[in-house]
Amino acid sequence: MDLMDSIKLVADGFWFFFTFFWFLWVPTLLLFLIQVAFKLYKNARLAKSGIAELDNLGGEDFEKYLEILFRKLDYSVTRTPFQGDYGADLVVQKAGTQTVVQAKRYNRRVGVKAIQEAVAAKEYYRCAKAMVVTNNYYSQQAKKLAAANNVELWDRDKLVTLLLAEQQPLVAIESAVSSTGNALVTSEKAAQSTSASAHCTTCGKAISPQVSSYCLSHPERFGGRVYCYEHQKTVRYPAKRGA
């Protein structure tokens, strides 16, 4: 058998296989193509979202960016001190519900410690809900603990979805972070966005955006809640445990 006969024999063998055993290789090929297409789609989505820029932010800048993002989502936002925050980086409010937010800009999966901090912060700031937001993902143990304590988790996929929805390119991220600084509320516009229809926690009286902004910018005294001018004088936060 010469070389040409050998080549013809091999070619006939491949032809026989692909013709009569298509049900074996066609599904495998389709699965491979689907996986490649999904990977390309996901990479394009990630690149468009700007999540890579968030990965390069420091911890404090990540908190500042989340402050901007929550405001775009119609939350009123207060940033707690960068040091000594008792487990909460932000206190956000929407539709009368206050939530403590623990921000984790990690290059690894977030573990149970972050969930424990959020639970403790929820009690300290006397908020109704707790949330952890990360640019990464969560360990299985963290997910279980969060589910048991009703802690909402925002992971990398959630952030990508929000980034795309809010259309936050790199330029917007950098300008937002650099211009925010450490101020909790720095302008009249920010004060108005806090809540034009806020009400006193004690008496229910409607209060102005300026008064609401003042309360939210002093979480160490008011615990992230808002009070009218008269009841501000009676509040000393945190209240004594057991009182």
C-alpha positions as CSV (number, residue, x, y, z in Angstrom):
1,M,0.0,0.0,0.0
2,D,1.6,3.3,-1.1
3,L,1.2,6.7,0.6
4,M,-1.7,7.8,-1.5
5,D,-3.7,4.7,-0.7
6,S,-3.0,5.3,3.0
7,I,-4.2,8.8,2.8
8,K,-7.3,7.8,1.0
9,L,-8.0,5.1,3.6
10,V,-7.7,7.6,6.4
11,A,-9.9,10.1,4.6
12,D,-12.6,7.5,4.0
13,G,-12.5,6.6,7.7
14,F,-13.1,10.2,8.7
15,W,-15.9,10.6,6.2
16,F,-17.5,7.4,7.5
17,F,-17.3,8.6,11.1
18,F,-18.6,12.1,10.4
19,T,-21.4,10.8,8.2
20,F,-22.8,7.9,10.2
21,F,-21.9,9.1,13.7
22,W,-23.0,12.7,13.4
23,F,-25.1,12.4,16.5
24,L,-21.9,12.0,18.5
25,W,-19.9,15.0,17.3
26,V,-22.6,17.5,16.3
27,P,-23.8,18.1,19.9
28,T,-20.2,18.4,21.2
29,L,-19.4,20.9,18.5
30,L,-22.6,22.9,19.2
31,L,-21.8,23.0,22.9
32,F,-18.3,24.2,22.2
33,L,-19.5,27.0,19.9
34,I,-22.1,28.0,22.5
35,Q,-19.4,28.2,25.2
36,V,-17.1,30.3,23.0
37,A,-20.0,32.6,22.1
38,F,-21.0,33.1,25.7
39,K,-17.4,33.8,26.7
40,L,-17.0,36.4,24.0
41,Y,-20.4,38.0,25.0
42,K,-19.4,38.1,28.7
43,N,-16.0,39.6,28.0
44,A,-17.6,42.3,25.8
45,R,-20.1,43.0,28.5
46,L,-17.5,43.3,31.1
47,A,-15.4,45.6,29.0
48,K,-18.3,47.9,28.2
49,S,-19.4,48.1,31.9
50,G,-16.2,49.5,33.2
51,I,-15.9,46.9,36.0
52,A,-12.2,46.6,35.4
53,E,-11.8,50.2,36.4
54,L,-13.6,49.5,39.7
55,D,-11.2,46.6,40.3
56,N,-8.4,49.1,40.3
57,L,-9.9,51.5,42.8
58,G,-8.8,51.6,46.4
59,G,-11.2,50.7,49.2
60,E,-12.2,54.3,50.0
61,D,-12.6,55.2,46.4
62,F,-14.8,52.2,45.9
63,E,-17.0,53.4,48.7
64,K,-17.2,56.9,47.1
65,Y,-18.2,55.3,43.8
66,L,-21.0,53.3,45.4
67,E,-22.2,56.5,47.0
68,I,-22.6,58.0,43.5
69,L,-24.2,54.8,42.2
70,F,-26.8,54.6,45.0
71,R,-27.7,58.2,44.4
72,K,-28.3,57.5,40.7
73,L,-30.6,54.7,41.9
74,D,-32.7,57.3,43.8
75,Y,-31.3,56.5,47.3
76,S,-30.4,59.1,49.8
77,V,-26.9,58.3,51.0
78,T,-24.7,58.9,54.0
79,R,-21.1,57.8,54.1
80,T,-19.8,56.8,57.5
81,P,-16.3,57.6,58.6
82,F,-13.6,55.6,56.7
83,Q,-12.2,54.5,60.1
84,G,-14.4,53.4,62.9
85,D,-17.5,52.8,60.9
86,Y,-18.8,49.9,63.0
87,G,-19.2,47.7,59.9
88,A,-21.1,50.0,57.7
89,D,-19.6,52.1,54.9
90,L,-22.8,53.7,53.8
91,V,-26.3,54.2,55.2
92,V,-28.8,54.4,52.4
93,Q,-32.5,55.2,52.4
94,K,-35.3,54.6,49.9
95,A,-39.0,54.6,50.3
96,G,-38.6,55.1,54.0
97,T,-36.4,52.0,54.5
98,Q,-32.9,52.4,55.8
99,T,-30.2,50.0,54.9
100,V,-26.6,49.7,56.0
101,V,-24.1,48.9,53.2
102,Q,-20.8,47.1,53.7
103,A,-18.5,47.7,50.6
104,K,-15.9,45.1,49.8
105,R,-13.5,45.9,46.9
106,Y,-11.7,42.5,46.9
107,N,-9.5,40.5,44.5
108,R,-10.8,37.3,46.1
109,R,-14.2,35.9,47.2
110,V,-15.9,37.6,50.1
111,G,-16.2,35.5,53.2
112,V,-18.4,35.3,56.3
113,K,-16.7,38.2,58.1
114,A,-18.3,40.8,55.8
115,I,-21.7,39.3,56.5
116,Q,-21.1,39.4,60.3
117,E,-20.0,43.0,60.1
118,A,-23.1,44.0,58.1
119,V,-25.4,42.2,60.7
120,A,-23.7,44.1,63.5
121,A,-23.9,47.4,61.7
122,K,-27.6,46.9,61.1
123,E,-28.2,46.8,64.8
124,Y,-25.7,49.6,65.6
125,Y,-27.3,52.0,63.1
126,R,-30.8,50.7,63.8
127,C,-31.6,50.1,60.2
128,A,-34.2,47.8,58.8
129,K,-31.9,46.1,56.3
130,A,-28.3,45.2,55.6
131,M,-26.4,44.8,52.4
132,V,-22.9,43.8,51.2
133,V,-21.6,45.0,47.8
134,T,-18.5,43.6,46.2
135,N,-16.7,43.7,42.9
136,N,-16.1,40.0,43.3
137,Y,-18.2,37.0,44.4
138,Y,-19.1,35.4,47.7
139,S,-18.1,32.1,49.3
140,Q,-20.8,29.5,49.8
141,Q,-20.5,30.0,53.6
142,A,-21.1,33.7,53.2
143,K,-24.1,33.1,51.0
144,K,-25.6,30.8,53.6
145,L,-25.0,33.2,56.5
146,A,-26.4,36.1,54.5
147,A,-29.6,34.1,53.7
148,A,-30.0,33.1,57.4
149,N,-29.7,36.8,58.5
150,N,-31.6,38.4,55.6
151,V,-28.5,40.2,54.3
152,E,-28.8,41.3,50.6
153,L,-25.8,40.5,48.5
154,W,-24.7,42.4,45.4
155,D,-21.9,40.6,43.6
156,R,-19.8,41.3,40.4
157,D,-22.6,40.3,38.1
158,K,-25.1,42.6,39.8
159,L,-22.7,45.5,39.6
160,V,-22.1,44.9,35.9
161,T,-25.8,44.9,35.3
162,L,-26.2,48.2,37.2
163,L,-23.1,49.8,35.5
164,L,-24.5,49.0,32.1
165,A,-28.0,50.3,33.1
166,E,-26.5,53.5,34.4
167,Q,-24.0,53.8,31.5
168,Q,-21.0,54.7,33.7
169,P,-17.9,54.8,31.6
170,L,-14.4,55.1,33.0
171,V,-14.4,58.9,32.7
172,A,-17.6,59.2,34.7
173,I,-16.2,56.8,37.4
174,E,-12.9,58.8,37.7
175,S,-14.6,62.2,37.8
176,A,-17.2,61.1,40.2
177,V,-14.7,59.6,42.6
178,S,-12.3,62.5,42.4
179,S,-15.0,65.1,42.9
180,T,-16.8,63.4,45.8
181,G,-14.1,63.7,48.4
182,N,-14.9,62.9,52.0
183,A,-17.9,65.2,52.3
184,L,-21.1,63.6,53.2
185,V,-23.3,66.2,51.6
186,T,-21.5,69.0,49.8
187,S,-24.0,71.0,47.7
188,E,-27.6,72.2,47.6
189,K,-28.3,69.7,44.8
190,A,-27.1,66.9,47.0
191,A,-29.2,68.2,49.9
192,Q,-32.3,68.3,47.7
193,S,-31.7,64.7,46.5
194,T,-31.7,63.5,50.1
195,S,-35.4,63.6,50.4
196,A,-37.8,66.4,49.6
197,S,-40.6,64.6,51.5
198,A,-38.6,63.4,54.5
199,H,-40.5,63.1,57.8
200,C,-39.4,63.2,61.4
201,T,-38.8,59.7,62.8
202,T,-40.4,60.7,66.2
203,C,-43.4,62.8,65.3
204,G,-43.9,62.3,61.5
205,K,-43.7,66.0,60.7
206,A,-42.5,66.8,57.2
207,I,-39.1,68.4,57.2
208,S,-37.0,70.3,54.7
209,P,-34.2,68.8,52.6
210,Q,-31.7,70.9,54.5
211,V,-32.8,69.5,57.9
212,S,-32.9,66.0,56.5
213,S,-29.4,66.4,55.0
214,Y,-28.1,67.6,58.4
215,C,-29.4,64.6,60.2
216,L,-28.0,62.1,57.6
217,S,-24.6,63.8,57.6
218,H,-24.3,63.1,61.4
219,P,-24.8,59.4,61.7
220,E,-22.8,59.3,64.9
221,R,-25.6,61.4,66.6
222,F,-28.8,60.4,64.7
223,G,-27.9,56.9,63.6
224,G,-28.9,57.5,59.9
225,R,-32.4,58.7,60.8
226,V,-34.0,62.1,60.3
227,Y,-35.6,64.3,62.9
228,C,-37.4,67.7,62.9
229,Y,-35.5,70.6,64.6
230,E,-37.4,70.2,67.9
231,H,-36.7,66.5,68.2
232,Q,-33.1,66.8,67.2
233,K,-32.5,68.3,70.7
234,T,-33.8,65.1,72.4
235,V,-31.8,62.6,70.4
236,R,-28.5,61.2,71.6
237,Y,-27.3,58.3,69.4
238,P,-26.5,55.5,70.1
239,A,-29.1,55.0,72.8
240,K,-27.9,53.0,75.8
241,R,-28.2,49.3,75.4
242,G,-31.1,47.8,77.4
243,A,-32.9,51.2,77.6
